[in-house]
């Protein structure tokens, strides 16, 4: 069983931004259904990365966060998902989902290659 301290240990970046939201869900594209694990953080990078690719250091932060997600997922009944998504939301709105897509970015990594694979940008829509 997952402990709250394990969930709270999932952080992002140099300032150790705390987790805002964490969940497993399925996405489908035609016949392809994939299970993903999403972790959401409040970070100014949500706006900054809309117009540029992550720096080398920012990519390290994303991989470090995914590493924590992998460790946590391994302790759940759901097990390891197909993909890991890290969403950075720039805003103080109570519900992060109401933050404009212009201030949110989602970057993903596949389970098989999260340590070395290229970051995948996922489009945020209204």
DOROVEX-121361 format. One record per atom (N, C-alpha, C, O, CB): residue in one letter; atom name; x, z, y. Coordinates in steps of 0.1 Angstrom, whole numbers, plus 5000, padded with zeros to 4 digits. Each point is the difference from the previous one (the first is absolute). Glycine has a CB too. Example, Ala and Ser with C-alpha at 12.3 -4.5 7.8 and 13.67 -1.06 7.14 Angstrom:
BEGIN
[a, N, [5132, 5078, 4943]]
[a, CA, [4991, 5000, 5012]]
[a, C, [5009, 5000, 5012]]
[a, O, [5010, 5007, 5000]]
[a, CB, [4971, 5005, 4988]]
[s, N, [5015, 4981, 5023]]
[s, CA, [5009, 5000, 5011]]
[s, C, [4992, 5008, 5011]]
[s, O, [5005, 5001, 5011]]
[s, CB, [5007, 4977, 4983]]
//
This chain:
BEGIN
[x, N, [5008, 5000, 4988]]
[x, CA, [4992, 5000, 5012]]
[x, C, [5009, 5000, 5012]]
[x, O, [5010, 5007, 5001]]
[x, CB, [4971, 5005, 4987]]
[x, N, [5015, 4980, 5022]]
[x, CA, [5008, 4999, 5013]]
[x, C, [4997, 5012, 5008]]
[x, O, [4989, 5005, 5002]]
[x, CB, [5010, 4970, 4997]]
[x, N, [5012, 5031, 5007]]
[x, CA, [4999, 5012, 5008]]
[x, C, [5000, 4995, 5015]]
[x, O, [5005, 4989, 5003]]
[x, CB, [5007, 5025, 4980]]
[x, N, [4981, 4994, 5026]]
[x, CA, [5000, 4996, 5014]]
[x, C, [5014, 4999, 5006]]
[x, O, [5002, 4991, 5008]]
[x, CB, [4976, 5021, 4994]]
[x, N, [5031, 4996, 4993]]
[x, CA, [5014, 4999, 5005]]
[x, C, [5006, 4987, 4997]]
[x, O, [5009, 4995, 5008]]
[x, CB, [4994, 5030, 4990]]
[x, N, [4994, 4969, 4991]]
[x, CA, [5005, 4987, 4996]]
[x, C, [4994, 4989, 5009]]
[x, O, [5007, 4991, 5004]]
[x, CB, [4996, 5016, 4973]]
[x, N, [4985, 4994, 5027]]
[x, CA, [4993, 4991, 5009]]
[x, C, [5006, 5001, 5014]]
[x, O, [5004, 4990, 5006]]
[x, CB, [4975, 5011, 4980]]
[x, N, [5023, 5011, 5018]]
[x, CA, [5006, 5003, 5013]]
[x, C, [5014, 4996, 5001]]
[x, O, [5005, 4998, 5011]]
[x, CB, [4980, 5021, 4991]]
[x, N, [5022, 4979, 4987]]
[x, CA, [5014, 4996, 5000]]
[x, C, [5001, 4985, 5003]]
[x, O, [5012, 4995, 5003]]
[x, CB, [4993, 5023, 4981]]
[x, N, [4984, 4974, 5016]]
[x, CA, [5001, 4986, 5003]]
[x, C, [5000, 4999, 5015]]
[x, O, [4990, 5002, 5007]]
[x, CB, [4998, 4991, 4972]]
[x, N, [5024, 5003, 5027]]
[x, CA, [5002, 4999, 5014]]
[x, C, [5006, 4986, 5003]]
[x, O, [5003, 4993, 4991]]
[x, CB, [4999, 5032, 5012]]
[x, N, [4999, 4972, 5010]]
[x, CA, [5006, 4988, 5005]]
[x, C, [5010, 5001, 5011]]
[x, O, [4997, 5007, 5010]]
[x, CB, [4982, 4982, 4983]]
[x, N, [5032, 5005, 5006]]
[x, CA, [5010, 4998, 5011]]
[x, C, [5008, 5012, 5003]]
[x, O, [4999, 5011, 4993]]
[x, CB, [4985, 4974, 5016]]
[x, N, [5024, 5013, 5001]]
[x, CA, [5010, 5011, 5004]]
[x, C, [4993, 5012, 5005]]
[x, O, [5005, 5011, 4998]]
[x, CB, [5011, 4971, 5008]]
[x, N, [4973, 5017, 5000]]
[x, CA, [4993, 5012, 5006]]
[x, C, [4991, 5006, 4989]]
[x, O, [4992, 5010, 5003]]
[x, CB, [5009, 4980, 5020]]
[x, N, [4999, 5004, 4965]]
[x, CA, [4992, 5006, 4989]]
[x, C, [4985, 5000, 5003]]
[x, O, [4994, 5011, 4998]]
[x, CB, [5026, 5002, 4995]]
[x, N, [4975, 4976, 5012]]
[x, CA, [4986, 4999, 5004]]
[x, C, [4991, 5004, 4987]]
[x, O, [5003, 4995, 4989]]
[x, CB, [5002, 4987, 5028]]
[x, N, [4986, 5028, 4985]]
[x, CA, [4992, 5004, 4988]]
[x, C, [4990, 4990, 4996]]
[x, O, [4995, 4992, 5008]]
[x, CB, [5009, 5032, 4999]]
[x, N, [4992, 4977, 4981]]
[x, CA, [4990, 4991, 4994]]
[x, C, [4986, 5003, 5007]]
[x, O, [4996, 5011, 5002]]
[x, CB, [5016, 4989, 4976]]
[x, N, [4982, 4989, 5026]]
[x, CA, [4986, 5000, 5005]]
[x, C, [4990, 4998, 4989]]
[x, O, [4989, 5007, 5000]]
[x, CB, [5020, 4984, 5022]]
[x, N, [4994, 5000, 4969]]
[x, CA, [4990, 4997, 4990]]
[x, C, [5007, 4994, 4988]]
[x, O, [5011, 4993, 5001]]
[x, CB, [4972, 5002, 5016]]
[x, N, [5013, 5008, 4971]]
[x, CA, [5006, 4995, 4988]]
[x, C, [4989, 4997, 4989]]
[x, O, [4991, 5009, 4998]]
[x, CB, [5030, 5004, 5007]]
[x, N, [4979, 4975, 4989]]
[x, CA, [4990, 4997, 4990]]
[x, C, [5004, 4988, 4991]]
[x, O, [5009, 4992, 5004]]
[x, CB, [4974, 5017, 5012]]
[x, N, [5011, 4990, 4973]]
[x, CA, [5002, 4989, 4991]]
[x, C, [4987, 4991, 5002]]
[x, O, [4989, 5006, 5001]]
[x, CB, [5026, 5007, 4982]]
[x, N, [4986, 4974, 5016]]
[x, CA, [4989, 4992, 5000]]
[x, C, [5003, 4986, 4994]]
[x, O, [5012, 4997, 4998]]
[x, CB, [4979, 5015, 5022]]
[x, N, [4999, 4980, 4977]]
[x, CA, [5002, 4987, 4994]]
[x, C, [4997, 4989, 5011]]
[x, O, [4991, 5002, 5008]]
[x, CB, [5003, 5007, 4969]]
[x, N, [5014, 4981, 5023]]
[x, CA, [4998, 4988, 5008]]
[x, C, [4999, 4988, 4991]]
[x, O, [5006, 5000, 4989]]
[x, CB, [5006, 5010, 5031]]
[x, N, [4980, 4980, 4984]]
[x, CA, [4998, 4989, 4991]]
[x, C, [5002, 4987, 5008]]
[x, O, [4995, 4999, 5012]]
[x, CB, [4990, 5014, 4973]]
[x, N, [5020, 4977, 5009]]
[x, CA, [5002, 4987, 5006]]
[x, C, [4996, 4990, 4989]]
[x, O, [5009, 4997, 4992]]
[x, CB, [5009, 5010, 5025]]
[x, N, [4970, 4989, 4983]]
[x, CA, [4995, 4991, 4989]]
[x, C, [5000, 5009, 4987]]
[x, O, [4993, 5010, 5000]]
[x, CB, [5017, 4969, 5011]]
[x, N, [4996, 5016, 4979]]
[x, CA, [5000, 5007, 4987]]
[x, C, [5011, 5011, 4999]]
[x, O, [5000, 5008, 4991]]
[x, CB, [4991, 4971, 4998]]
[x, N, [5018, 5021, 5021]]
[x, CA, [5011, 5010, 5000]]
[x, C, [4996, 5013, 5006]]
[x, O, [4996, 5000, 5012]]
[x, CB, [5020, 4981, 4989]]
[x, N, [4984, 5030, 4991]]
[x, CA, [4997, 5013, 5005]]
[x, C, [5012, 5008, 4999]]
[x, O, [5007, 5001, 4990]]
[x, CB, [4969, 4998, 5003]]
[x, N, [5028, 5008, 5018]]
[x, CA, [5012, 5008, 5001]]
[x, C, [4996, 5014, 5004]]
[x, O, [4992, 5002, 5009]]
[x, CB, [5023, 4978, 4996]]
[x, N, [4992, 5030, 4989]]
[x, CA, [4998, 5014, 5005]]
[x, C, [5012, 5003, 5010]]
[x, O, [5011, 4997, 4997]]
[x, CB, [4977, 5010, 4981]]
[x, N, [5008, 4998, 5033]]
[x, CA, [5010, 5004, 5010]]
[x, C, [4999, 5014, 5004]]
[x, O, [4989, 5007, 4998]]
[x, CB, [5011, 4970, 5010]]
[x, N, [5011, 5029, 4997]]
[x, CA, [5000, 5013, 5006]]
[x, C, [5003, 4998, 5015]]
[x, O, [5010, 4994, 5003]]
[x, CB, [4998, 5017, 4975]]
[x, N, [4984, 4995, 5030]]
[x, CA, [5001, 4999, 5014]]
[x, C, [5003, 5013, 5007]]
[x, O, [4994, 5010, 4997]]
[x, CB, [4990, 4971, 5003]]
[x, N, [5027, 5019, 5008]]
[x, CA, [5003, 5012, 5008]]
[x, C, [4999, 4996, 5015]]
[x, O, [5007, 4990, 5003]]
[x, CB, [5008, 5020, 4978]]
[x, N, [4978, 4998, 5027]]
[x, CA, [4999, 4997, 5014]]
[x, C, [5007, 5011, 5008]]
[x, O, [4998, 5012, 4997]]
[x, CB, [4980, 4976, 4999]]
[x, N, [5029, 5007, 5014]]
[x, CA, [5007, 5009, 5009]]
[x, C, [4997, 4996, 5015]]
[x, O, [4998, 4988, 5002]]
[x, CB, [5020, 5016, 4981]]
[x, N, [4982, 5006, 5026]]
[x, CA, [4998, 4997, 5014]]
[x, C, [5015, 4998, 5005]]
[x, O, [5008, 5009, 5000]]
[x, CB, [4970, 5004, 5003]]
[x, N, [5024, 4975, 5003]]
[x, CA, [5013, 4997, 5005]]
[x, C, [5000, 4989, 5010]]
[x, O, [4992, 4990, 4998]]
[x, CB, [5018, 5017, 4980]]
[x, N, [4998, 4994, 5032]]
[x, CA, [5001, 4989, 5010]]
[x, C, [5004, 4987, 4995]]
[x, O, [4998, 4990, 5006]]
[x, CB, [5007, 5028, 5010]]
[x, N, [5001, 4983, 4972]]
[x, CA, [5005, 4987, 4994]]
[x, C, [4988, 4991, 4996]]
[x, O, [5001, 4988, 4997]]
[x, CB, [5019, 5024, 4994]]
[x, N, [4968, 4994, 5008]]
[x, CA, [4988, 4992, 4997]]
[x, C, [4998, 4989, 5010]]
[x, O, [4996, 4989, 4996]]
[x, CB, [4994, 5031, 4994]]
[x, N, [5013, 4983, 5023]]
[x, CA, [4999, 4990, 5010]]
[x, C, [5013, 4991, 5001]]
[x, O, [4999, 4988, 5001]]
[x, CB, [4986, 5027, 5012]]
[x, N, [5026, 4991, 4986]]
[x, CA, [5013, 4993, 5001]]
[x, C, [5002, 4990, 4989]]
[x, O, [5005, 4989, 5003]]
[x, CB, [5004, 5031, 5008]]
[x, N, [4987, 4983, 4977]]
[x, CA, [5002, 4990, 4989]]
[x, C, [4990, 4989, 4999]]
[x, O, [5001, 4992, 4991]]
[x, CB, [5010, 5027, 4997]]
[x, N, [4979, 4981, 5021]]
[x, CA, [4991, 4989, 5000]]
[x, C, [5007, 4987, 5005]]
[x, O, [4996, 4989, 4996]]
[x, CB, [4985, 5027, 5009]]
[x, N, [5029, 4985, 5003]]
[x, CA, [5007, 4989, 5006]]
[x, C, [5014, 4998, 4995]]
[x, O, [5007, 4991, 5005]]
[x, CB, [4979, 5012, 5015]]
[x, N, [5019, 5005, 4970]]
[x, CA, [5013, 4998, 4995]]
[x, C, [5001, 5005, 4986]]
[x, O, [4991, 5008, 4995]]
[x, CB, [5018, 4994, 5028]]
[x, N, [5002, 4994, 4970]]
[x, CA, [5002, 5005, 4987]]
[x, C, [5007, 5014, 5001]]
[x, O, [5006, 5003, 5010]]
[x, CB, [4996, 4974, 4981]]
[x, N, [4996, 5032, 4999]]
[x, CA, [5007, 5013, 5000]]
[x, C, [5015, 4998, 5000]]
[x, O, [5006, 4991, 4994]]
[x, CB, [4975, 5019, 4994]]
[x, N, [5025, 4999, 5020]]
[x, CA, [5015, 5000, 4999]]
[x, C, [5005, 5005, 4987]]
[x, O, [4992, 5004, 4991]]
[x, CB, [5009, 5001, 5034]]
[x, N, [5012, 4994, 4973]]
[x, CA, [5005, 5005, 4987]]
[x, C, [4997, 5015, 4998]]
[x, O, [4996, 5004, 4989]]
[x, CB, [5023, 4979, 5013]]
[x, N, [4982, 5025, 5008]]
[x, CA, [4998, 5014, 4999]]
[x, C, [4985, 5003, 4997]]
[x, O, [4996, 5008, 4992]]
[x, CB, [5023, 4997, 5024]]
[x, N, [4972, 4987, 4991]]
[x, CA, [4986, 5002, 4998]]
[x, C, [4996, 4996, 4986]]
[x, O, [4991, 5006, 4994]]
[x, CB, [5005, 4989, 5030]]
[x, N, [5010, 4995, 4970]]
[x, CA, [4998, 4996, 4986]]
[x, C, [5004, 5011, 4991]]
[x, O, [4994, 5002, 4989]]
[x, CB, [5009, 4973, 5017]]
[x, N, [5008, 5031, 4997]]
[x, CA, [5005, 5012, 4992]]
[x, C, [4989, 5011, 5000]]
[x, O, [4998, 5006, 4990]]
[x, CB, [5027, 4988, 5015]]
[x, N, [4970, 5009, 5007]]
[x, CA, [4989, 5010, 5001]]
[x, C, [4988, 4996, 4991]]
[x, O, [4994, 5009, 4993]]
[x, CB, [5014, 4997, 5030]]
[x, N, [4988, 4981, 4977]]
[x, CA, [4989, 4996, 4992]]
[x, C, [5003, 5002, 4985]]
[x, O, [4992, 5005, 4993]]
[x, CB, [5001, 4978, 5025]]
[x, N, [5019, 5013, 4978]]
[x, CA, [5004, 5001, 4986]]
[x, C, [5001, 5015, 4996]]
[x, O, [4996, 5004, 4989]]
[x, CB, [5016, 4974, 5012]]
[x, N, [4993, 5030, 5008]]
[x, CA, [5000, 5015, 4997]]
[x, C, [4986, 5006, 4998]]
[x, O, [4998, 5008, 4992]]
[x, CB, [5024, 4993, 5022]]
[x, N, [4969, 4994, 4995]]
[x, CA, [4986, 5005, 4998]]
[x, C, [4994, 4995, 4987]]
[x, O, [4994, 5008, 4993]]
[x, CB, [5004, 4992, 5032]]
[x, N, [5005, 4987, 4972]]
[x, CA, [4995, 4995, 4987]]
[x, C, [5006, 5008, 4989]]
[x, O, [4993, 5002, 4989]]
[x, CB, [5004, 4975, 5021]]
[x, N, [5015, 5027, 4991]]
[x, CA, [5007, 5008, 4989]]
[x, C, [4992, 5013, 4998]]
[x, O, [4998, 5004, 4988]]
[x, CB, [5024, 4986, 5018]]
[x, N, [4974, 5016, 5005]]
[x, CA, [4992, 5012, 4998]]
[x, C, [4986, 4997, 4994]]
[x, O, [4995, 5008, 4993]]
[x, CB, [5017, 5002, 5027]]
[x, N, [4982, 4979, 4984]]
[x, CA, [4987, 4996, 4994]]
[x, C, [5002, 4997, 4985]]
[x, O, [4991, 5004, 4993]]
[x, CB, [5002, 4986, 5029]]
[x, N, [5018, 5004, 4974]]
[x, CA, [5002, 4997, 4986]]
[x, C, [5001, 5013, 4992]]
[x, O, [4993, 5002, 4990]]
[x, CB, [5019, 4977, 5016]]
[x, N, [4995, 5031, 5000]]
[x, CA, [5001, 5013, 4993]]
[x, C, [4987, 5007, 4999]]
[x, O, [4996, 5005, 4989]]
[x, CB, [5027, 4997, 5020]]
[x, N, [4969, 4997, 5001]]
[x, CA, [4986, 5006, 5000]]
[x, C, [4991, 4993, 4991]]
[x, O, [4993, 5006, 4992]]
[x, CB, [5010, 5001, 5031]]
[x, N, [4997, 4979, 4977]]
[x, CA, [4991, 4993, 4991]]
[x, C, [5003, 5002, 4986]]
[x, O, [4991, 5001, 4991]]
[x, CB, [5008, 4982, 5026]]
[x, N, [5014, 5020, 4979]]
[x, CA, [5004, 5002, 4986]]
[x, C, [4993, 5013, 4995]]
[x, O, [4999, 5002, 4988]]
[x, CB, [5023, 4986, 5016]]
[x, N, [4974, 5021, 5005]]
[x, CA, [4995, 5013, 4996]]
[x, C, [4984, 5000, 4999]]
[x, O, [4994, 5010, 4996]]
[x, CB, [5026, 5001, 5014]]
[x, N, [4974, 4977, 4993]]
[x, CA, [4986, 4999, 5001]]
[x, C, [4994, 4994, 4987]]
[x, O, [5008, 4994, 4992]]
[x, CB, [4993, 5004, 5033]]
[x, N, [4986, 5004, 4972]]
[x, CA, [4994, 4994, 4989]]
[x, C, [5000, 4985, 5002]]
[x, O, [4999, 4992, 4990]]
[x, CB, [4987, 5028, 5006]]
[x, N, [5014, 4975, 5016]]
[x, CA, [4999, 4985, 5003]]
[x, C, [5013, 4993, 4996]]
[x, O, [5000, 4989, 4996]]
[x, CB, [4984, 5016, 5022]]
[x, N, [5027, 5003, 4982]]
[x, CA, [5013, 4994, 4997]]
[x, C, [5005, 4991, 5012]]
[x, O, [4995, 5000, 5011]]
[x, CB, [4999, 5001, 4964]]
[x, N, [5016, 4991, 5021]]
[x, CA, [5006, 4991, 5011]]
[x, C, [4991, 4988, 5003]]
[x, O, [4996, 4993, 4991]]
[x, CB, [5027, 5014, 5001]]
[x, N, [4975, 4990, 5021]]
[x, CA, [4992, 4989, 5003]]
[x, C, [5008, 4987, 5000]]
[x, O, [5012, 5000, 4997]]
[x, CB, [4974, 5015, 5017]]
[x, N, [5007, 4974, 4989]]
[x, CA, [5007, 4987, 5000]]
[x, C, [5009, 4999, 5013]]
[x, O, [5011, 4994, 5000]]
[x, CB, [4971, 4995, 4987]]
[x, N, [5012, 5016, 5024]]
[x, CA, [5007, 4999, 5013]]
[x, C, [4998, 5013, 5008]]
[x, O, [4992, 5008, 4997]]
[x, CB, [5003, 4967, 5003]]
[x, N, [5014, 5026, 5010]]
[x, CA, [5000, 5012, 5009]]
[x, C, [4999, 4994, 5014]]
[x, O, [5007, 4991, 5004]]
[x, CB, [5007, 5024, 4981]]
[x, N, [4977, 4991, 5023]]
[x, CA, [4998, 4995, 5014]]
[x, C, [5002, 5012, 5009]]
[x, O, [4996, 5011, 4998]]
[x, CB, [4987, 4972, 4995]]
[x, N, [5025, 5015, 5018]]
[x, CA, [5003, 5010, 5010]]
[x, C, [4993, 4994, 5013]]
[x, O, [5005, 4990, 5005]]
[x, CB, [5017, 5019, 4984]]
[x, N, [4969, 4999, 5016]]
[x, CA, [4993, 4995, 5012]]
[x, C, [5005, 5010, 5012]]
[x, O, [5000, 5012, 4998]]
[x, CB, [4979, 4979, 4989]]
[x, N, [5025, 5002, 5024]]
[x, CA, [5004, 5008, 5012]]
[x, C, [4989, 4997, 5010]]
[x, O, [4998, 4989, 5004]]
[x, CB, [5027, 5009, 4990]]
[x, N, [4969, 5013, 5011]]
[x, CA, [4989, 4998, 5010]]
[x, C, [5004, 5007, 5013]]
[x, O, [5004, 5012, 4999]]
[x, CB, [4979, 4987, 4982]]
[x, N, [5017, 4994, 5030]]
[x, CA, [5005, 5005, 5013]]
[x, C, [4988, 5004, 5008]]
[x, O, [4993, 4992, 5006]]
[x, CB, [5027, 4994, 4993]]
[x, N, [4976, 5027, 5001]]
[x, CA, [4989, 5005, 5008]]
[x, C, [4996, 5014, 4996]]
[x, O, [5004, 5005, 4989]]
[x, CB, [4988, 4972, 5013]]
[x, N, [5001, 5030, 5007]]
[x, CA, [4995, 5013, 4998]]
[x, C, [4986, 5002, 4996]]
[x, O, [4994, 5011, 4999]]
[x, CB, [5023, 4995, 5017]]
[x, N, [4976, 4982, 4982]]
[x, CA, [4986, 5000, 4995]]
[x, C, [4999, 5009, 4988]]
[x, O, [5008, 5000, 4991]]
[x, CB, [4988, 4977, 5018]]
[x, N, [4993, 5031, 4991]]
[x, CA, [4998, 5009, 4989]]
[x, C, [5000, 4994, 4987]]
[x, O, [5006, 5005, 4990]]
[x, CB, [4980, 5009, 5025]]
[x, N, [5007, 4974, 4984]]
[x, CA, [4999, 4992, 4987]]
[x, C, [5010, 4989, 5002]]
[x, O, [4998, 4991, 5008]]
[x, CB, [4978, 5015, 4987]]
[x, N, [5035, 4994, 4997]]
[x, CA, [5010, 4989, 5002]]
[x, C, [4994, 4986, 4998]]
[x, O, [5005, 4990, 5005]]
[x, CB, [5012, 5026, 4987]]
[x, N, [4972, 4983, 5000]]
[x, CA, [4994, 4987, 4998]]
[x, C, [4994, 4993, 5012]]
[x, O, [4998, 4988, 5000]]
[x, CB, [4998, 5020, 4977]]
[x, N, [5002, 5001, 5033]]
[x, CA, [4994, 4994, 5013]]
[x, C, [5011, 4995, 5009]]
[x, O, [4997, 4994, 5011]]
[x, CB, [4983, 5021, 4987]]
[x, N, [5033, 4987, 4999]]
[x, CA, [5011, 4995, 5008]]
[x, C, [5000, 4985, 4999]]
[x, O, [4999, 4994, 4989]]
[x, CB, [5014, 5027, 5008]]
[x, N, [4988, 4972, 5014]]
[x, CA, [5000, 4986, 5001]]
[x, C, [5010, 4994, 4991]]
[x, O, [5012, 5005, 4999]]
[x, CB, [4980, 4996, 5025]]
[x, N, [5005, 4988, 4969]]
[x, CA, [5010, 4993, 4992]]
[x, C, [5013, 4996, 5007]]
[x, O, [5010, 4998, 4994]]
[x, CB, [4971, 4994, 4993]]
[x, N, [5018, 5007, 5027]]
[x, CA, [5012, 4996, 5007]]
[x, C, [5010, 5012, 5001]]
[x, O, [5011, 4998, 5004]]
[x, CB, [4975, 4986, 5010]]
[x, N, [5009, 5027, 4981]]
[x, CA, [5009, 5012, 5000]]
[x, C, [5002, 5006, 4986]]
[x, O, [5004, 5011, 4998]]
[x, CB, [4989, 4994, 5025]]
[x, N, [5005, 4986, 4967]]
[x, CA, [5002, 5004, 4986]]
[x, C, [5007, 4989, 4993]]
[x, O, [4998, 4988, 5002]]
[x, CB, [4981, 5026, 4999]]
[x, N, [5030, 4991, 4990]]
[x, CA, [5007, 4990, 4991]]
[x, C, [5000, 5006, 4986]]
[x, O, [5002, 5012, 4998]]
[x, CB, [5012, 4979, 5022]]
[x, N, [4985, 5001, 4970]]
[x, CA, [5001, 5004, 4986]]
[x, C, [5012, 4992, 4994]]
[x, O, [5000, 4987, 5000]]
[x, CB, [4975, 5019, 4998]]
[x, N, [5034, 5001, 4996]]
[x, CA, [5011, 4993, 4993]]
[x, C, [4999, 5005, 4985]]
[x, O, [4998, 5012, 4997]]
[x, CB, [5017, 4987, 5024]]
[x, N, [4987, 4992, 4970]]
[x, CA, [4999, 5003, 4986]]
[x, C, [5012, 4996, 4992]]
[x, O, [5008, 4992, 5004]]
[x, CB, [4968, 5005, 4999]]
[x, N, [5025, 5009, 4985]]
[x, CA, [5010, 4998, 4990]]
[x, C, [4994, 5000, 4987]]
[x, O, [4991, 5008, 4997]]
[x, CB, [5027, 5002, 5017]]
[x, N, [4986, 4981, 4977]]
[x, CA, [4995, 4999, 4986]]
[x, C, [5007, 5011, 4992]]
[x, O, [5011, 5004, 5002]]
[x, CB, [4984, 4972, 5000]]
[x, N, [4997, 5030, 4988]]
[x, CA, [5006, 5010, 4992]]
[x, C, [5012, 4996, 4993]]
[x, O, [5010, 5008, 4999]]
[x, CB, [4967, 5001, 4998]]
[x, N, [5024, 4979, 4998]]
[x, CA, [5011, 4995, 4992]]
[x, C, [5013, 4999, 5009]]
[x, O, [5011, 5000, 4994]]
[x, CB, [4973, 4988, 4990]]
[x, N, [5014, 5010, 5029]]
[x, CA, [5012, 4997, 5008]]
[x, C, [5001, 5008, 5013]]
[x, O, [5006, 4995, 5010]]
[x, CB, [4994, 4982, 4980]]
[x, N, [4994, 5034, 5010]]
[x, CA, [4999, 5008, 5013]]
[x, C, [5014, 5004, 5005]]
[x, O, [5002, 5001, 5012]]
[x, CB, [4976, 5007, 4981]]
[x, N, [5032, 4993, 4999]]
[x, CA, [5013, 5004, 5004]]
[x, C, [5008, 4989, 5007]]
[x, O, [5008, 5003, 5009]]
[x, CB, [4992, 5014, 4972]]
[x, N, [4997, 4971, 5014]]
[x, CA, [5008, 4989, 5006]]
[x, C, [4992, 4988, 5005]]
[x, O, [5006, 4991, 5007]]
[x, CB, [5011, 5016, 4977]]
[x, N, [4970, 4993, 5013]]
[x, CA, [4992, 4988, 5004]]
[x, C, [4998, 4999, 5015]]
[x, O, [5002, 5010, 5007]]
[x, CB, [4987, 4992, 4971]]
[x, N, [5006, 4987, 5026]]
[x, CA, [4997, 4998, 5014]]
[x, C, [4987, 5007, 5004]]
[x, O, [4991, 5000, 4992]]
[x, CB, [5021, 4978, 5007]]
[x, N, [4988, 5027, 5013]]
[x, CA, [4987, 5006, 5005]]
[x, C, [4990, 4989, 5002]]
[x, O, [5003, 4989, 5005]]
[x, CB, [5010, 5030, 5007]]
[x, N, [4975, 4985, 4984]]
[x, CA, [4988, 4990, 5001]]
[x, C, [4992, 5005, 5012]]
[x, O, [4995, 5012, 5000]]
[x, CB, [5005, 4983, 4975]]
[x, N, [4997, 4997, 5034]]
[x, CA, [4991, 5003, 5012]]
[x, C, [4986, 4997, 4996]]
[x, O, [4997, 4989, 4996]]
[x, CB, [5021, 5007, 5021]]
[x, N, [4973, 5015, 4984]]
[x, CA, [4986, 4998, 4997]]
[x, C, [4993, 5000, 5013]]
[x, O, [5002, 5009, 5009]]
[x, CB, [5000, 5003, 4969]]
[x, N, [4989, 4978, 5024]]
[x, CA, [4993, 4999, 5013]]
[x, C, [4989, 5011, 5001]]
[x, O, [4992, 5002, 4990]]
[x, CB, [5012, 4973, 5010]]
[x, N, [4995, 5031, 5011]]
[x, CA, [4989, 5010, 5003]]
[x, C, [4989, 4993, 5008]]
[x, O, [5003, 4993, 5010]]
[x, CB, [5014, 5026, 4990]]
[x, N, [4971, 4982, 4994]]
[x, CA, [4989, 4994, 5007]]
[x, C, [4990, 5010, 5005]]
[x, O, [5000, 5012, 4996]]
[x, CB, [5003, 4967, 4990]]
[x, N, [4988, 5017, 5023]]
[x, CA, [4990, 5009, 5005]]
[x, C, [4991, 5005, 4989]]
[x, O, [4991, 5008, 5003]]
[x, CB, [5009, 4980, 5019]]
//
